[in-house]
Amino acid sequence: MNKPELMAPAGDWTMLRTAVNNGANAVYFGVDKLNMRAKAKNFITDDLNEIVSFCKEHQVKTYLTLNTILFEDELLELDEIIPAAKKAGVDMIICWDFGIIEKCNQYKMPFAVSTQASISNSSSAKIFERLGAKRIVLARECSLEGIKKIRAATELEIEAFVHGAMCVAISGRCFMSHEIFGQSANRGECVQPCRREYKIYDETKDASLLLGEDYVMSAKDLCAIEFLDQLIEAGINSFKIEGRKRSPEYVAKVVSVYRKAIDLYFENNLTDEVKQKFLNELASVYNRGFSSGFYFDKPDGKDFINAHGSIATTRKEYVGKVLNYFKTPQIVHVAIETGSLTVGDNILIIGETTGVVDLTVNRIVNEEIEVSKANKGDKVTFNCETLVRPRDKVYLVKNIL
């Protein structure tokens, strides 16, 4: 049994380096056109050489998303983006529009068929195989048993989601954002009106009622950590984490947890106790509650969240910035710009080149005097085994629950 690839989202340089540093085997990202996360920071075509160079140095594969609906006047843009991706050494394009597939074949560029194509049976898989696909990203509506049957019927690589946001619409085919705000979900512009609380209005009585106590269209996040072993045994080639619009610390935590879980499975050490520990870790960063999605049954009322936004068990608060880092003693010099920092605090140091460093402050020195607490205006040093850089931001991690 081959170890599955762990694929992480990269919405910007900080997220990309964070994903690589935490054990991703591959990253997927978009440029500033034709991708399903138009509201993410994204990269530009000129970044491709640097992205690929960095990832190859760390033996990480690169997948460029061109996964929106394509209009006629955008065909010429493909003649710029796809050759640039191939020249840079991008490993694969993720797409589903047949115009983009045609261009990939024209330029002999490997491609994976996006989940937007709603591939949910082996017959569909075979059609895309004849078109030259290397991989298919299965529809989120596929059950585990369905995936096993598709796996048995095709030689294509199979990719499936294991963690992150889920859409209330079948395969993301939703027009709500476009209808209300003029921003199409199918063009990567969704403003997620489904995540809101709604009222029912009776104009005859000029009265309104809240629609129950739930956010009735806001699905919980997918989390497969408790049944990851079953997905591995189903023969899925690549495990995909959703979240190009989420935070670097989300990427750091989720990638590191799934990295450890996959490795422990192949060491025969992925126990129920370990899974529960990992589940608690995943709950500490942005999430809307967890669901098993469609893997075992169709989602029902329990798979919708009854709160707005994240229910993470921790939050980060800005406290200061890095002034300097001294490699030999592994000491970081930090300016406290707001709040305070205490010995024993858990902190995050985040920067574009650094990525995310998660550490516990075990000792604080203020002007050569060891102290238990540093306050706003202090410039202090403490141990940090990982290289960080001037101007990196320092955040205090606080427990909410």
C-alpha positions as CSV (number, residue, x, y, z in Angstrom):
1,M,0.0,0.0,0.0
2,N,1.5,3.3,-1.1
3,K,1.6,6.2,1.4
4,P,-0.9,8.9,0.1
5,E,0.2,12.3,-0.8
6,L,-0.7,15.1,1.6
7,M,-1.7,18.2,-0.4
8,A,-2.0,21.6,1.3
9,P,-3.5,25.0,0.3
10,A,-1.3,28.0,-0.4
11,G,-3.0,31.3,-0.7
12,D,0.2,33.3,-0.3
13,W,3.9,32.9,0.4
14,T,3.4,32.6,4.2
15,M,1.0,29.8,3.7
16,L,3.1,28.1,1.1
17,R,6.2,28.0,3.3
18,T,4.2,27.0,6.3
19,A,2.7,24.1,4.4
20,V,6.1,22.9,3.2
21,N,7.7,23.3,6.7
22,N,5.0,21.2,8.3
23,G,5.2,18.2,6.0
24,A,3.0,18.7,2.9
25,N,4.0,16.5,-0.1
26,A,2.3,19.0,-2.5
27,V,0.8,22.4,-2.5
28,Y,-2.0,23.8,-4.7
29,F,-2.3,27.5,-5.4
30,G,-3.8,30.0,-7.9
31,V,-2.5,32.9,-9.8
32,D,-4.5,36.1,-10.1
33,K,-6.8,34.7,-12.8
34,L,-9.2,31.7,-13.4
35,N,-9.1,30.1,-10.0
36,M,-11.9,29.3,-7.5
37,R,-10.4,31.4,-4.8
38,A,-10.4,34.8,-6.5
39,K,-10.7,36.5,-3.1
40,A,-7.5,34.8,-1.7
41,K,-4.3,36.9,-2.1
42,N,-3.0,34.4,-4.7
43,F,0.2,34.7,-6.6
44,I,1.0,36.1,-10.1
45,T,2.4,34.3,-13.1
46,D,5.8,35.9,-12.5
47,D,6.0,34.0,-9.1
48,L,5.9,30.6,-10.7
49,N,9.6,30.1,-11.1
50,E,10.3,31.0,-7.5
51,I,7.4,28.8,-6.2
52,V,8.6,25.8,-8.1
53,S,12.2,26.3,-7.2
54,F,11.4,26.5,-3.5
55,C,9.2,23.5,-3.6
56,K,11.6,21.3,-5.6
57,E,14.3,22.2,-3.1
58,H,12.1,20.6,-0.5
59,Q,10.8,17.7,-2.7
60,V,7.2,19.1,-2.8
61,K,5.0,19.0,-5.9
62,T,3.3,22.1,-7.3
63,Y,-0.3,22.2,-8.6
64,L,-1.7,25.3,-10.3
65,T,-5.5,25.7,-10.1
66,L,-7.2,27.0,-13.2
67,N,-10.6,25.6,-12.1
68,T,-13.2,28.2,-12.9
69,I,-15.7,28.4,-15.7
70,L,-13.9,29.8,-18.7
71,F,-15.4,32.4,-21.0
72,E,-14.5,33.0,-24.7
73,D,-12.5,36.2,-24.2
74,E,-10.3,34.4,-21.6
75,L,-9.0,31.7,-24.0
76,L,-6.0,33.9,-24.9
77,E,-5.0,34.1,-21.2
78,L,-4.4,30.3,-21.2
79,D,-1.8,30.8,-23.9
80,E,0.2,32.9,-21.4
81,I,-0.5,31.0,-18.1
82,I,-0.1,27.3,-19.2
83,P,3.2,27.7,-21.1
84,A,4.5,29.8,-18.2
85,A,3.5,27.0,-15.8
86,K,5.1,24.4,-17.9
87,K,8.3,26.3,-18.4
88,A,8.6,26.9,-14.6
89,G,8.2,23.2,-13.9
90,V,4.7,23.2,-12.3
91,D,3.8,19.5,-11.9
92,M,0.1,19.7,-12.8
93,I,-2.8,21.9,-13.6
94,I,-6.1,21.4,-11.7
95,C,-8.9,22.2,-14.1
96,W,-12.3,21.0,-15.4
97,D,-13.4,23.3,-18.1
98,F,-13.0,21.5,-21.4
99,G,-11.3,24.5,-23.0
100,I,-8.6,24.4,-20.4
101,I,-8.3,20.7,-20.8
102,E,-7.8,21.2,-24.5
103,K,-5.1,23.8,-23.9
104,C,-3.3,21.5,-21.4
105,N,-3.2,18.8,-24.1
106,Q,-2.1,21.3,-26.7
107,Y,0.9,22.3,-24.5
108,K,1.4,18.7,-23.2
109,M,0.8,19.9,-19.7
110,P,-0.3,17.2,-17.1
111,F,-3.7,18.0,-15.6
112,A,-6.0,16.8,-12.8
113,V,-9.7,17.1,-13.2
114,S,-11.1,19.4,-10.4
115,T,-13.9,18.4,-8.0
116,Q,-15.9,21.0,-9.9
117,A,-16.4,18.4,-12.6
118,S,-18.5,16.3,-10.1
119,I,-16.9,13.0,-10.9
120,S,-18.8,10.5,-8.9
121,N,-18.6,7.3,-10.9
122,S,-16.1,5.2,-12.9
123,S,-17.7,5.9,-16.2
124,S,-17.0,9.6,-15.8
125,A,-13.5,8.8,-14.7
126,K,-12.9,6.8,-17.9
127,I,-14.1,9.7,-20.1
128,F,-11.5,12.0,-18.5
129,E,-8.9,9.3,-18.7
130,R,-9.4,9.2,-22.5
131,L,-9.1,13.0,-22.6
132,G,-5.6,12.6,-21.1
133,A,-6.2,13.3,-17.3
134,K,-3.5,12.1,-14.9
135,R,-5.7,12.5,-11.8
136,I,-9.3,13.0,-10.8
137,V,-10.5,15.0,-7.8
138,L,-13.7,13.2,-6.8
139,A,-16.9,15.0,-6.0
140,R,-17.4,15.6,-2.3
141,E,-20.7,13.7,-2.5
142,C,-18.9,10.4,-3.0
143,S,-19.3,7.9,-0.3
144,L,-16.3,5.8,0.9
145,E,-17.9,2.6,-0.6
146,G,-18.4,4.5,-3.9
147,I,-14.8,5.6,-3.9
148,K,-13.6,2.0,-3.5
149,K,-15.6,1.0,-6.5
150,I,-14.2,3.9,-8.6
151,R,-10.7,2.9,-7.4
152,A,-11.2,-0.6,-8.6
153,A,-12.3,0.5,-12.0
154,T,-9.7,3.1,-13.0
155,E,-5.9,3.4,-13.1
156,L,-6.1,7.2,-12.7
157,E,-4.8,8.8,-9.5
158,I,-7.6,9.6,-7.1
159,E,-7.7,12.7,-5.0
160,A,-10.2,13.4,-2.2
161,F,-10.8,16.1,0.4
162,V,-10.0,15.2,4.1
163,H,-10.4,18.5,5.9
164,G,-11.9,22.0,5.5
165,A,-15.0,23.9,4.5
166,M,-17.9,22.2,2.8
167,C,-20.5,23.8,0.5
168,V,-24.2,23.5,1.1
169,A,-24.8,23.1,-2.6
170,I,-24.1,20.0,-4.6
171,S,-20.4,20.2,-5.8
172,G,-20.4,23.9,-5.1
173,R,-22.9,24.7,-7.9
174,C,-24.5,27.6,-6.0
175,F,-25.9,30.8,-7.5
176,M,-26.9,32.5,-4.2
177,S,-23.8,34.7,-4.0
178,H,-24.3,35.7,-7.6
179,E,-28.0,36.4,-7.2
180,I,-27.7,38.5,-4.1
181,F,-24.3,40.2,-4.5
182,G,-23.4,39.8,-8.2
183,Q,-20.4,37.7,-7.3
184,S,-20.3,34.2,-8.7
185,A,-19.2,31.2,-6.7
186,N,-18.4,29.4,-9.9
187,R,-15.9,32.2,-10.7
188,G,-14.2,32.0,-7.3
189,E,-15.9,35.1,-5.9
190,C,-18.3,33.6,-3.4
191,V,-19.1,35.8,-0.4
192,Q,-20.7,32.9,1.4
193,P,-24.2,34.2,2.2
194,C,-25.1,30.7,3.3
195,R,-23.0,31.2,6.4
196,R,-25.5,33.8,7.8
197,E,-28.6,33.8,10.0
198,Y,-31.9,34.5,8.1
199,K,-35.4,35.7,9.0
200,I,-38.7,34.8,7.5
201,Y,-40.7,37.9,6.8
202,D,-44.5,38.0,6.5
203,E,-45.4,41.2,4.7
204,T,-49.2,40.9,5.4
205,K,-48.5,41.3,9.1
206,D,-45.2,43.2,8.8
207,A,-43.6,40.5,11.1
208,S,-40.5,38.5,10.9
209,L,-39.1,35.4,12.7
210,L,-35.7,34.0,13.0
211,L,-35.4,30.8,10.9
212,G,-34.9,28.4,13.9
213,E,-31.9,28.6,16.1
214,D,-29.5,27.3,13.5
215,Y,-27.6,28.8,10.6
216,V,-29.7,26.5,8.4
217,M,-27.4,26.6,5.3
218,S,-24.0,26.7,7.0
219,A,-22.4,23.2,6.8
220,K,-19.8,22.1,9.3
221,D,-16.2,21.5,8.2
222,L,-15.1,18.1,6.9
223,C,-12.7,16.4,9.3
224,A,-11.5,12.9,8.4
225,I,-8.9,12.4,11.1
226,E,-11.0,9.8,13.0
227,F,-11.4,7.6,9.9
228,L,-8.2,8.4,8.0
229,D,-7.1,4.8,8.2
230,Q,-10.2,3.8,6.1
231,L,-9.4,6.4,3.5
232,I,-5.8,5.2,3.2
233,E,-7.0,1.6,2.8
234,A,-9.5,2.6,0.1
235,G,-6.5,3.4,-2.1
236,I,-6.9,7.2,-2.4
237,N,-3.7,8.7,-3.8
238,S,-3.9,12.2,-2.5
239,F,-5.5,13.7,0.6
240,K,-6.5,17.3,0.0
241,I,-6.8,20.0,2.7
242,E,-9.2,22.9,1.9
243,G,-8.3,26.4,3.0
244,R,-6.6,28.9,0.7
245,K,-8.5,31.7,2.4
246,R,-7.7,30.6,5.9
247,S,-4.8,31.6,8.1
248,P,-1.2,30.4,8.2
249,E,-1.6,29.0,11.6
250,Y,-4.6,26.9,10.3
251,V,-2.3,25.5,7.6
252,A,0.4,24.8,10.1
253,K,-1.8,22.9,12.5
254,V,-3.9,21.0,10.0
255,V,-1.0,20.0,7.8
256,S,1.2,18.9,10.8
257,V,-1.6,16.9,12.3
258,Y,-2.5,15.0,9.1
259,R,1.2,14.5,8.4
260,K,1.7,12.8,11.8
261,A,-1.5,10.8,11.4
262,I,-0.5,9.4,8.0
263,D,3.0,8.5,9.2
264,L,1.7,6.9,12.4
265,Y,-0.7,4.7,10.4
266,F,2.2,3.2,8.4
267,E,4.0,2.6,11.7
268,N,0.9,0.8,13.0
269,N,0.5,3.5,15.8
270,L,-2.6,5.4,14.7
271,T,-4.7,4.5,17.8
272,D,-8.1,5.8,18.8
273,E,-6.4,7.7,21.6
274,V,-4.1,9.4,19.2
275,K,-6.9,10.3,16.9
276,Q,-8.8,12.0,19.7
277,K,-5.7,14.0,20.6
278,F,-5.4,15.0,17.0
279,L,-9.1,16.0,16.9
280,N,-8.6,18.3,19.8
281,E,-5.6,19.9,18.1
282,L,-7.6,20.5,14.9
283,A,-10.4,22.1,17.0
284,S,-7.9,24.7,18.3
285,V,-7.7,26.5,14.9
286,Y,-10.4,27.9,12.7
287,N,-13.3,25.5,12.2
288,R,-17.1,25.5,12.1
289,G,-17.4,22.2,13.9
290,F,-16.6,18.9,12.3
291,S,-18.5,16.5,10.1
292,S,-17.7,13.3,8.3
293,G,-19.2,14.8,5.2
294,F,-20.6,12.2,2.7
295,Y,-18.1,9.5,3.4
296,F,-20.6,7.3,5.4
297,D,-24.0,8.8,4.9
298,K,-25.7,11.9,3.5
299,P,-25.3,14.9,5.9
300,D,-28.4,15.9,8.0
301,G,-29.3,18.4,10.7
302,K,-26.3,17.4,12.9
303,D,-23.9,18.4,10.1
304,F,-24.9,22.1,10.2
305,I,-23.4,24.6,12.6
306,N,-25.6,26.7,15.0
307,A,-23.1,29.5,15.4
308,H,-21.6,32.3,13.2
309,G,-18.0,31.9,12.1
310,S,-15.3,29.9,13.8
311,I,-15.7,27.8,17.0
312,A,-12.0,27.3,17.5
313,T,-10.9,26.7,21.0
314,T,-8.0,29.2,20.8
315,R,-7.5,32.6,19.3
316,K,-4.3,34.6,18.6
317,E,-3.6,38.2,19.8
318,Y,-0.9,40.4,18.4
319,V,1.8,41.2,21.0
320,G,4.8,42.5,19.1
321,K,7.4,41.9,16.4
322,V,10.8,40.3,16.0
323,L,13.8,42.7,16.2
324,N,16.5,40.2,15.6
325,Y,17.5,36.5,15.7
326,F,20.8,35.1,17.0
327,K,21.5,31.7,15.5
328,T,24.3,30.4,17.7
329,P,22.4,30.7,21.1
330,Q,19.1,30.3,19.3
331,I,17.7,33.5,20.9
332,V,15.0,35.8,19.5
333,H,14.8,39.5,20.3
334,V,11.2,40.8,20.5
335,A,9.6,44.2,21.0
336,I,6.4,43.9,23.0
337,E,4.0,46.5,21.4
338,T,0.8,45.6,23.1
339,G,-0.5,43.5,26.0
340,S,2.1,41.3,27.8
341,L,4.0,38.1,27.6
342,T,4.5,35.6,30.5
343,V,6.7,32.6,30.9
344,G,4.7,29.6,29.9
345,D,2.7,31.4,27.3
346,N,2.2,29.7,23.9
347,I,3.0,32.0,21.0
348,L,3.1,32.0,17.2
349,I,5.8,33.8,15.2
350,I,4.5,34.4,11.7
351,G,6.4,35.8,8.6
352,E,6.4,35.6,4.8
353,T,9.7,33.8,4.7
354,T,9.5,32.2,8.2
355,G,6.0,30.7,7.8
356,V,4.6,29.8,11.3
357,V,6.7,29.0,14.4
358,D,4.7,27.6,17.3
359,L,6.6,27.6,20.7
360,T,6.2,27.9,24.4
361,V,8.1,30.8,26.1
362,N,10.2,29.1,28.8
363,R,12.4,32.0,29.8
364,I,12.3,35.8,29.4
365,V,15.3,38.1,29.7
366,N,14.8,41.9,29.9
367,E,18.0,43.9,29.8
368,E,20.1,40.9,31.1
369,I,17.7,40.3,33.9
370,E,15.5,37.2,33.9
371,V,11.8,38.1,34.5
372,S,8.6,36.2,34.6
373,K,6.6,38.7,32.5
374,A,7.2,41.3,29.8
375,N,4.9,44.3,29.2
376,K,4.2,46.8,26.5
377,G,7.3,48.8,25.7
378,D,9.7,46.0,26.8
379,K,12.3,44.6,24.5
380,V,13.1,41.1,25.6
381,T,14.8,37.9,24.5
382,F,13.8,34.2,24.8
383,N,14.8,30.9,23.4
384,C,13.6,29.9,19.9
385,E,15.1,26.9,18.2
386,T,13.7,27.8,14.7
387,L,15.1,30.5,12.6
388,V,12.8,33.6,12.5
389,R,13.4,37.0,11.0
390,P,13.2,40.7,11.8
391,R,9.7,42.1,11.3
392,D,8.0,38.8,11.8
393,K,4.9,39.2,13.9
394,V,4.5,37.7,17.3
395,Y,1.1,36.5,18.6
396,L,-0.1,35.2,21.9
397,V,-2.3,32.1,21.7
398,K,-5.2,32.2,24.2
399,N,-7.6,29.4,25.1
400,I,-11.2,30.4,24.6
401,L,-12.8,27.4,26.3
